[in-house]
Structure formats: C-alpha cells, structure tokens
Amino acid sequence: MPLVKNFIEQGIKLMQINEYLRSELVRAGFAGIELQRTPLGVRITLKTSRPGLVIGNYVYRFGKIA
C-alpha cells in the first residue's frame, strides 16, 4: 500500500502545481506541465502558447518560488 499512497500523493502534488500555474499564466495561454524526475532533481517543462510572456514577465516571480 505505501507504493499506492506515494503514487496518489505525487498525483495530488502535480494537480496542485498545474492549478497554480494555470491561474498565474492565464495571459500566456498555459497548456500544461511535464515533470521529469531524474536522480539529480526534477525538470519542469511549461507548455504555453505564448512562451515570450512567461520568459519575460514571470521568470523572476517563479525563481522566488523555486
């Protein structure tokens, strides 16, 4: 059961991250995220229709979060 519980917790965290980013990146046309877990850490890929807005306006704000 611990494996199932861990899987569910990861899904809940992913959903919370997705909801937060969707509310913050409305103007950028947020389409989703892709998480890749590696031995060195986690790589987060944001999918947006207007990446220039994310790079220009939001990088500083998300840098403080990370």
Jmol script that loads the backbone (N, CA, C; Angstrom):
load data "model"
ATOM      1  N   MET A   1       0.788  -1.213   0.000  1.00  0.00           N
ATOM      2  CA  MET A   1       0.000   0.000   0.000  1.00  0.00           C
ATOM      3  C   MET A   1       0.834   1.284   0.000  1.00  0.00           C
ATOM      4  N   PRO A   2       2.050   1.288   0.580  1.00  0.00           N
ATOM      5  CA  PRO A   2       2.820   2.538   0.553  1.00  0.00           C
ATOM      6  C   PRO A   2       3.101   3.030  -0.869  1.00  0.00           C
ATOM      7  N   LEU A   3       3.274   2.093  -1.809  1.00  0.00           N
ATOM      8  CA  LEU A   3       3.529   2.480  -3.193  1.00  0.00           C
ATOM      9  C   LEU A   3       2.320   3.201  -3.784  1.00  0.00           C
ATOM     10  N   VAL A   4       1.131   2.681  -3.492  1.00  0.00           N
ATOM     11  CA  VAL A   4      -0.097   3.306  -3.987  1.00  0.00           C
ATOM     12  C   VAL A   4      -0.275   4.683  -3.352  1.00  0.00           C
ATOM     13  N   LYS A   5      -0.009   4.788  -2.056  1.00  0.00           N
ATOM     14  CA  LYS A   5      -0.140   6.063  -1.360  1.00  0.00           C
ATOM     15  C   LYS A   5       0.829   7.094  -1.944  1.00  0.00           C
ATOM     16  N   ASN A   6       2.067   6.681  -2.223  1.00  0.00           N
ATOM     17  CA  ASN A   6       3.062   7.579  -2.814  1.00  0.00           C
ATOM     18  C   ASN A   6       2.610   8.033  -4.200  1.00  0.00           C
ATOM     19  N   PHE A   7       2.079   7.127  -4.983  1.00  0.00           N
ATOM     20  CA  PHE A   7       1.586   7.449  -6.323  1.00  0.00           C
ATOM     21  C   PHE A   7       0.455   8.471  -6.254  1.00  0.00           C
ATOM     22  N   ILE A   8      -0.452   8.293  -5.315  1.00  0.00           N
ATOM     23  CA  ILE A   8      -1.573   9.220  -5.154  1.00  0.00           C
ATOM     24  C   ILE A   8      -1.074  10.590  -4.698  1.00  0.00           C
ATOM     25  N   GLU A   9      -0.129  10.616  -3.755  1.00  0.00           N
ATOM     26  CA  GLU A   9       0.417  11.887  -3.284  1.00  0.00           C
ATOM     27  C   GLU A   9       1.113  12.648  -4.409  1.00  0.00           C
ATOM     28  N   GLN A  10       1.853  11.942  -5.266  1.00  0.00           N
ATOM     29  CA  GLN A  10       2.509  12.590  -6.400  1.00  0.00           C
ATOM     30  C   GLN A  10       1.474  13.166  -7.366  1.00  0.00           C
ATOM     31  N   GLY A  11       0.384  12.446  -7.588  1.00  0.00           N
ATOM     32  CA  GLY A  11      -0.678  12.940  -8.461  1.00  0.00           C
ATOM     33  C   GLY A  11      -1.333  14.187  -7.908  1.00  0.00           C
ATOM     34  N   ILE A  12      -1.533  14.226  -6.594  1.00  0.00           N
ATOM     35  CA  ILE A  12      -2.138  15.393  -5.956  1.00  0.00           C
ATOM     36  C   ILE A  12      -1.207  16.600  -6.066  1.00  0.00           C
ATOM     37  N   LYS A  13       0.098  16.388  -5.842  1.00  0.00           N
ATOM     38  CA  LYS A  13       1.063  17.493  -5.974  1.00  0.00           C
ATOM     39  C   LYS A  13       1.086  18.016  -7.401  1.00  0.00           C
ATOM     40  N   LEU A  14       1.070  17.123  -8.375  1.00  0.00           N
ATOM     41  CA  LEU A  14       1.064  17.535  -9.775  1.00  0.00           C
ATOM     42  C   LEU A  14      -0.186  18.348 -10.097  1.00  0.00           C
ATOM     43  N   MET A  15      -1.320  17.935  -9.580  1.00  0.00           N
ATOM     44  CA  MET A  15      -2.569  18.655  -9.805  1.00  0.00           C
ATOM     45  C   MET A  15      -2.509  20.047  -9.169  1.00  0.00           C
ATOM     46  N   GLN A  16      -1.947  20.157  -7.967  1.00  0.00           N
ATOM     47  CA  GLN A  16      -1.843  21.456  -7.305  1.00  0.00           C
ATOM     48  C   GLN A  16      -0.916  22.399  -8.065  1.00  0.00           C
ATOM     49  N   ILE A  17       0.204  21.872  -8.543  1.00  0.00           N
ATOM     50  CA  ILE A  17       1.125  22.688  -9.339  1.00  0.00           C
ATOM     51  C   ILE A  17       0.436  23.156 -10.613  1.00  0.00           C
ATOM     52  N   ASN A  18      -0.274  22.236 -11.258  1.00  0.00           N
ATOM     53  CA  ASN A  18      -0.970  22.553 -12.508  1.00  0.00           C
ATOM     54  C   ASN A  18      -2.027  23.637 -12.286  1.00  0.00           C
ATOM     55  N   GLU A  19      -2.804  23.534 -11.216  1.00  0.00           N
ATOM     56  CA  GLU A  19      -3.834  24.528 -10.922  1.00  0.00           C
ATOM     57  C   GLU A  19      -3.215  25.901 -10.627  1.00  0.00           C
ATOM     58  N   TYR A  20      -2.120  25.916  -9.868  1.00  0.00           N
ATOM     59  CA  TYR A  20      -1.469  27.185  -9.543  1.00  0.00           C
ATOM     60  C   TYR A  20      -0.951  27.859 -10.808  1.00  0.00           C
ATOM     61  N   LEU A  21      -0.246  27.101 -11.637  1.00  0.00           N
ATOM     62  CA  LEU A  21       0.306  27.680 -12.856  1.00  0.00           C
ATOM     63  C   LEU A  21      -0.792  28.116 -13.815  1.00  0.00           C
ATOM     64  N   ARG A  22      -1.871  27.369 -13.876  1.00  0.00           N
ATOM     65  CA  ARG A  22      -2.987  27.749 -14.746  1.00  0.00           C
ATOM     66  C   ARG A  22      -3.576  29.092 -14.306  1.00  0.00           C
ATOM     67  N   SER A  23      -3.668  29.320 -12.987  1.00  0.00           N
ATOM     68  CA  SER A  23      -4.224  30.591 -12.510  1.00  0.00           C
ATOM     69  C   SER A  23      -3.233  31.744 -12.717  1.00  0.00           C
ATOM     70  N   GLU A  24      -1.920  31.485 -12.634  1.00  0.00           N
ATOM     71  CA  GLU A  24      -0.917  32.535 -12.786  1.00  0.00           C
ATOM     72  C   GLU A  24      -0.624  32.874 -14.244  1.00  0.00           C
ATOM     73  N   LEU A  25      -0.756  31.909 -15.139  1.00  0.00           N
ATOM     74  CA  LEU A  25      -0.346  32.098 -16.532  1.00  0.00           C
ATOM     75  C   LEU A  25      -1.535  32.146 -17.490  1.00  0.00           C
ATOM     76  N   VAL A  26      -2.591  32.788 -17.092  1.00  0.00           N
ATOM     77  CA  VAL A  26      -3.782  32.878 -17.938  1.00  0.00           C
ATOM     78  C   VAL A  26      -3.462  33.612 -19.236  1.00  0.00           C
ATOM     79  N   ARG A  27      -2.764  34.726 -19.151  1.00  0.00           N
ATOM     80  CA  ARG A  27      -2.453  35.527 -20.342  1.00  0.00           C
ATOM     81  C   ARG A  27      -1.492  34.830 -21.294  1.00  0.00           C
ATOM     82  N   ALA A  28      -0.664  33.925 -20.777  1.00  0.00           N
ATOM     83  CA  ALA A  28       0.347  33.266 -21.604  1.00  0.00           C
ATOM     84  C   ALA A  28      -0.207  32.049 -22.332  1.00  0.00           C
ATOM     85  N   GLY A  29      -1.466  31.699 -22.119  1.00  0.00           N
ATOM     86  CA  GLY A  29      -2.049  30.543 -22.786  1.00  0.00           C
ATOM     87  C   GLY A  29      -1.489  29.241 -22.259  1.00  0.00           C
ATOM     88  N   PHE A  30      -1.513  29.057 -20.957  1.00  0.00           N
ATOM     89  CA  PHE A  30      -0.958  27.864 -20.313  1.00  0.00           C
ATOM     90  C   PHE A  30      -1.679  26.617 -20.803  1.00  0.00           C
ATOM     91  N   ALA A  31      -0.903  25.597 -21.215  1.00  0.00           N
ATOM     92  CA  ALA A  31      -1.483  24.357 -21.736  1.00  0.00           C
ATOM     93  C   ALA A  31      -1.180  23.159 -20.855  1.00  0.00           C
ATOM     94  N   GLY A  32      -0.204  23.252 -19.983  1.00  0.00           N
ATOM     95  CA  GLY A  32       0.107  22.130 -19.106  1.00  0.00           C
ATOM     96  C   GLY A  32       1.569  22.118 -18.717  1.00  0.00           C
ATOM     97  N   ILE A  33       1.921  21.119 -17.900  1.00  0.00           N
ATOM     98  CA  ILE A  33       3.300  20.952 -17.485  1.00  0.00           C
ATOM     99  C   ILE A  33       3.714  19.507 -17.708  1.00  0.00           C
ATOM    100  N   GLU A  34       5.012  19.324 -17.791  1.00  0.00           N
ATOM    101  CA  GLU A  34       5.575  17.991 -17.917  1.00  0.00           C
ATOM    102  C   GLU A  34       6.684  17.876 -16.876  1.00  0.00           C
ATOM    103  N   LEU A  35       6.569  16.908 -15.965  1.00  0.00           N
ATOM    104  CA  LEU A  35       7.574  16.700 -14.931  1.00  0.00           C
ATOM    105  C   LEU A  35       8.405  15.484 -15.284  1.00  0.00           C
ATOM    106  N   GLN A  36       9.709  15.630 -15.198  1.00  0.00           N
ATOM    107  CA  GLN A  36      10.619  14.513 -15.413  1.00  0.00           C
ATOM    108  C   GLN A  36      11.478  14.377 -14.168  1.00  0.00           C
ATOM    109  N   ARG A  37      11.327  13.268 -13.467  1.00  0.00           N
ATOM    110  CA  ARG A  37      12.123  13.039 -12.269  1.00  0.00           C
ATOM    111  C   ARG A  37      13.410  12.326 -12.673  1.00  0.00           C
ATOM    112  N   THR A  38      14.532  12.900 -12.253  1.00  0.00           N
ATOM    113  CA  THR A  38      15.840  12.327 -12.543  1.00  0.00           C
ATOM    114  C   THR A  38      16.577  12.134 -11.221  1.00  0.00           C
ATOM    115  N   PRO A  39      17.668  11.387 -11.221  1.00  0.00           N
ATOM    116  CA  PRO A  39      18.442  11.232  -9.980  1.00  0.00           C
ATOM    117  C   PRO A  39      18.998  12.552  -9.443  1.00  0.00           C
ATOM    118  N   LEU A  40      19.190  13.525 -10.317  1.00  0.00           N
ATOM    119  CA  LEU A  40      19.732  14.810  -9.893  1.00  0.00           C
ATOM    120  C   LEU A  40      18.668  15.806  -9.456  1.00  0.00           C
ATOM    121  N   GLY A  41      17.413  15.569  -9.757  1.00  0.00           N
ATOM    122  CA  GLY A  41      16.353  16.503  -9.387  1.00  0.00           C
ATOM    123  C   GLY A  41      15.136  16.326 -10.272  1.00  0.00           C
ATOM    124  N   VAL A  42      14.387  17.394 -10.422  1.00  0.00           N
ATOM    125  CA  VAL A  42      13.161  17.372 -11.216  1.00  0.00           C
ATOM    126  C   VAL A  42      13.269  18.431 -12.303  1.00  0.00           C
ATOM    127  N   ARG A  43      12.920  18.058 -13.527  1.00  0.00           N
ATOM    128  CA  ARG A  43      12.883  19.012 -14.643  1.00  0.00           C
ATOM    129  C   ARG A  43      11.411  19.301 -14.936  1.00  0.00           C
ATOM    130  N   ILE A  44      11.070  20.587 -14.905  1.00  0.00           N
ATOM    131  CA  ILE A  44       9.694  21.019 -15.156  1.00  0.00           C
ATOM    132  C   ILE A  44       9.658  21.729 -16.500  1.00  0.00           C
ATOM    133  N   THR A  45       8.796  21.259 -17.397  1.00  0.00           N
ATOM    134  CA  THR A  45       8.632  21.880 -18.699  1.00  0.00           C
ATOM    135  C   THR A  45       7.244  22.491 -18.761  1.00  0.00           C
ATOM    136  N   LEU A  46       7.178  23.809 -18.969  1.00  0.00           N
ATOM    137  CA  LEU A  46       5.901  24.504 -19.105  1.00  0.00           C
ATOM    138  C   LEU A  46       5.492  24.530 -20.573  1.00  0.00           C
ATOM    139  N   LYS A  47       4.245  24.218 -20.837  1.00  0.00           N
ATOM    140  CA  LYS A  47       3.717  24.283 -22.195  1.00  0.00           C
ATOM    141  C   LYS A  47       2.758  25.463 -22.276  1.00  0.00           C
ATOM    142  N   THR A  48       3.118  26.440 -23.109  1.00  0.00           N
ATOM    143  CA  THR A  48       2.286  27.626 -23.274  1.00  0.00           C
ATOM    144  C   THR A  48       2.202  27.982 -24.755  1.00  0.00           C
ATOM    145  N   SER A  49       1.178  28.733 -25.097  1.00  0.00           N
ATOM    146  CA  SER A  49       1.051  29.180 -26.483  1.00  0.00           C
ATOM    147  C   SER A  49       1.847  30.461 -26.713  1.00  0.00           C
ATOM    148  N   ARG A  50       2.194  31.174 -25.633  1.00  0.00           N
ATOM    149  CA  ARG A  50       2.961  32.422 -25.752  1.00  0.00           C
ATOM    150  C   ARG A  50       4.141  32.384 -24.767  1.00  0.00           C
ATOM    151  N   PRO A  51       5.193  31.647 -25.087  1.00  0.00           N
ATOM    152  CA  PRO A  51       6.307  31.487 -24.148  1.00  0.00           C
ATOM    153  C   PRO A  51       7.054  32.781 -23.848  1.00  0.00           C
ATOM    154  N   GLY A  52       7.001  33.739 -24.746  1.00  0.00           N
ATOM    155  CA  GLY A  52       7.675  35.010 -24.509  1.00  0.00           C
ATOM    156  C   GLY A  52       7.146  35.726 -23.279  1.00  0.00           C
ATOM    157  N   LEU A  53       5.858  35.610 -23.019  1.00  0.00           N
ATOM    158  CA  LEU A  53       5.280  36.232 -21.822  1.00  0.00           C
ATOM    159  C   LEU A  53       5.791  35.560 -20.563  1.00  0.00           C
ATOM    160  N   VAL A  54       5.949  34.259 -20.600  1.00  0.00           N
ATOM    161  CA  VAL A  54       6.434  33.537 -19.422  1.00  0.00           C
ATOM    162  C   VAL A  54       7.891  33.892 -19.166  1.00  0.00           C
ATOM    163  N   ILE A  55       8.691  33.895 -20.201  1.00  0.00           N
ATOM    164  CA  ILE A  55      10.114  34.190 -20.045  1.00  0.00           C
ATOM    165  C   ILE A  55      10.305  35.641 -19.605  1.00  0.00           C
ATOM    166  N   GLY A  56       9.566  36.549 -20.183  1.00  0.00           N
ATOM    167  CA  GLY A  56       9.764  37.960 -19.874  1.00  0.00           C
ATOM    168  C   GLY A  56       9.191  38.397 -18.554  1.00  0.00           C
ATOM    169  N   ASN A  57       7.945  38.045 -18.276  1.00  0.00           N
ATOM    170  CA  ASN A  57       7.258  38.606 -17.120  1.00  0.00           C
ATOM    171  C   ASN A  57       7.281  37.736 -15.877  1.00  0.00           C
ATOM    172  N   TYR A  58       7.341  36.445 -16.029  1.00  0.00           N
ATOM    173  CA  TYR A  58       7.102  35.564 -14.894  1.00  0.00           C
ATOM    174  C   TYR A  58       8.336  34.862 -14.346  1.00  0.00           C
ATOM    175  N   VAL A  59       9.457  34.914 -15.043  1.00  0.00           N
ATOM    176  CA  VAL A  59      10.636  34.175 -14.595  1.00  0.00           C
ATOM    177  C   VAL A  59      11.091  34.637 -13.232  1.00  0.00           C
ATOM    178  N   TYR A  60      11.118  35.916 -13.002  1.00  0.00           N
ATOM    179  CA  TYR A  60      11.558  36.429 -11.705  1.00  0.00           C
ATOM    180  C   TYR A  60      10.652  35.923 -10.584  1.00  0.00           C
ATOM    181  N   ARG A  61       9.348  35.942 -10.818  1.00  0.00           N
ATOM    182  CA  ARG A  61       8.392  35.515  -9.796  1.00  0.00           C
ATOM    183  C   ARG A  61       8.536  34.014  -9.506  1.00  0.00           C
ATOM    184  N   PHE A  62       8.715  33.191 -10.555  1.00  0.00           N
ATOM    185  CA  PHE A  62       8.847  31.751 -10.355  1.00  0.00           C
ATOM    186  C   PHE A  62      10.208  31.394  -9.801  1.00  0.00           C
ATOM    187  N   GLY A  63      11.202  32.222 -10.050  1.00  0.00           N
ATOM    188  CA  GLY A  63      12.516  31.994  -9.441  1.00  0.00           C
ATOM    189  C   GLY A  63      12.459  32.106  -7.925  1.00  0.00           C
ATOM    190  N   LYS A  64      11.618  33.012  -7.434  1.00  0.00           N
ATOM    191  CA  LYS A  64      11.451  33.153  -5.993  1.00  0.00           C
ATOM    192  C   LYS A  64      10.718  31.952  -5.406  1.00  0.00           C
ATOM    193  N   ILE A  65       9.818  31.337  -6.160  1.00  0.00           N
ATOM    194  CA  ILE A  65       9.065  30.175  -5.676  1.00  0.00           C
ATOM    195  C   ILE A  65       9.986  28.965  -5.563  1.00  0.00           C
ATOM    196  N   ALA A  66      10.780  28.752  -6.604  1.00  0.00           N
ATOM    197  CA  ALA A  66      11.652  27.564  -6.652  1.00  0.00           C
ATOM    198  C   ALA A  66      12.724  27.729  -5.607  1.00  0.00           C
TER     199      ALA A  66
END
end "model"
wireframe off; spacefill off
backbone 0.3
color backbone group
